[in-house]
Amino acid sequence: MKPTCYLFRALHRWGVVVVMSLLLSGSTFAQTVLFRDDFNRAALGPDWGRQEAWSIDNGRALNSVDGTNFGYLITTQSYPAGEYVLESAASNLVRNYYRAYRLHFGQASLQDSVFSRYYLVEYDAYFGRLKLARSADNPYYPVVLDQKPLVLDPAVPHRFKIVRRAWGEIRVYLDRGQGYGTTPILTAVDQTYPALGHFGWQVTTDTSAEPFYVDYIQATTLPLLEEVRTANGKPYDVVTAQVGTQHYLDRPYTFTSLPAYLNGANLLRTANADKALTSPTDTLLQFRVEKAAVVYVAYDPRGTVLPTWLSGFAPVSDLVGTTDPGSSTLRLLARFCSAGTELRLGANLAPPATGSNMMYLVFAIPAPPDTSYQAEAAARSGPVLATTNPGYQGSGYLDYQAASQEFIEWTVNVPAAGPYYLGFRYALRGSSRSLGIQANGTTVFPALAFPATDSWSTWDYNAQRVVLQAGANTIRATSIGSSGPNVDLLSVSAFHPVYGSSRLAATAPVRPQSLHELTVQVRNPVAAAAAFQYQLPAAAHVRLRVFNWRGQPVGTLVDGVQQAGMQRMEWPTADLPQGVYFYRLETGAKAYSGRLVKN
């Protein structure tokens, strides 16, 4: 069962009608439904490859395994998604002798036995534990990644949600009838089984059969926006933005026009009745950005002064058309958000805002990838192609000849308007020189200084933020009196780029090295300091960072070139709040992640 769009049935067994909304999978940036089964038919059918001791009873999957069998339900199809959300609702989790319920996922092959390799979220009803674990041929004795003492009421239905990120983070949420909340009950980082694969339920017991019910199970791609919350309790929701979409919860106004890059975007709909709110000043609306994204706020153009909370957004030239009689357009302000960002937006008229008489809206689209443009491929007047000094990329670099009026002009293309970082890769011996920088004919830096890099064969980057329009943009770098540096390329990045060491000598280049089978040694739990140890097979650029459970960076230990051999370091953690953190070591195209526990 792989519908492209659907309506959720009311979960009447929960005592309330739960209204759930997913974006249509046909839209450009929407969350896609990979699989869903509501069991609203007579038999399980071909969607389930194994159905041991399972059947359907009154619109629910029923397991009645006893101590002589292994209740195993697994999907026929395997799913390659490396980032996903797996969710299922279950009831009658009876606590008796050696009874365990397992929601398993990540199994590579349907031909593997139940004693196979996969992840599992196990509720051990007999011992009262909830575990996130990795099975390596025996689900009875898995590698426990995280666990918590827990006894669930069998009379209450429960929902389980598993969120998996491509870099290995796994978050488990539990809803016991009051919602999932914002904090996962279990967390881990593990990269052993990278794909969703086959998934389903298991039940084991050493006693007689007890009915166990599954109301539904679904798998979706990772959403762009999650955990939407409002200070006033209003149910702001996320839908697909298209011309004709109703954009407020409480008004019939619709979009008449959208920039092309916002067609199919995630639209976080607000209530226009909130347009006059002046407080809270910083957190009326809060949501989590699950994947790197461009977030746009559409604001009333009559607002002559913007609220302080919008200071981190950059205005772009595009407009959104609307049938709102107050104003036929909304202006856009943009901000790039890294994966895991917890974004907080304040009231529409939070100080010192004035003039706005329409509630703002929020759009989100995936962040565009980094691109680079060689200098020798750009238009130019004056600078000449040279290859004398080593370390350049491409077929050469451009060397300014005259003190003034020479330029290099790139045409760069970006899919969406926003504040991008332009990174000029250059080399310069002696003293600093400046270039005038123009974007689309407008001077953005009259005299951008390029510091000396020690030698003509030592290359560095000068990165500056510039607002670009969607589509083609011209970037011109002109000599203004002191000639200029040798220029190798121009990079365009949504986020502040990390280029490694500020001095990479071209005469002894360092090439990225993989970690191969290396591991990072960290002794948990930590108190005053965390000690890291790993070995590099060759010199490499290394990036070692620590994140909280929301994926937000809390520390960077290393970001530069390290030589081959054993590397040891300590990171102070005395001021770090107690909890579970994750570290990520990157070198070249490879990465290794693990868990850090602070007591």
Secondary structure, DSSP 8 states (H G I E B T S, - for coil): ---SS------GGGTS--------TTSTT---EEEEE---SSS--TTEEEEETEEEETTEEEE---TTS-EEEEESS-B--SSEEEEEEEE-----TT-EEEEEEEE--TTS-SSSEEEEEEEETTTTEEEEEEEES-TTS-EEEEEEE----TTS-EEEEEEE-TTSEEEEEEESSS---SS-SEEEE--SS-S-BEEEEEEE-SSS---EEEEEEEEEE--SEEEEEETT----EEEE--TT-B-BSSS--BEEE--GGGTT-EEEEB-GGGGG----SS-SEEEEE-S-EEEEEEE-TT-SB--GGGGGSEEEEEEEEE--TT-SEEEEEEEEE-TTEEEEE--TT-TT-BS--S--EEEEEE----EEEEGGGSEEES-EEE-SSS--STT-EEE--SSEEEEEEEEEEESS-EEEEEEEEEE--SS-EEEEEEETTEEEEEEEEE---SSTTEEEEEEEEEEE-SEEEEEEEEEESS---EEEEEEEESS----S-S-EETTS-------TT---EE-SSBSSEEEEEEEESS-EEEEEEEEETTS-EEEEEEEEEE-SEEEEEEEE-TTS-SEEEEEEEEETTEEEEEEEEE-
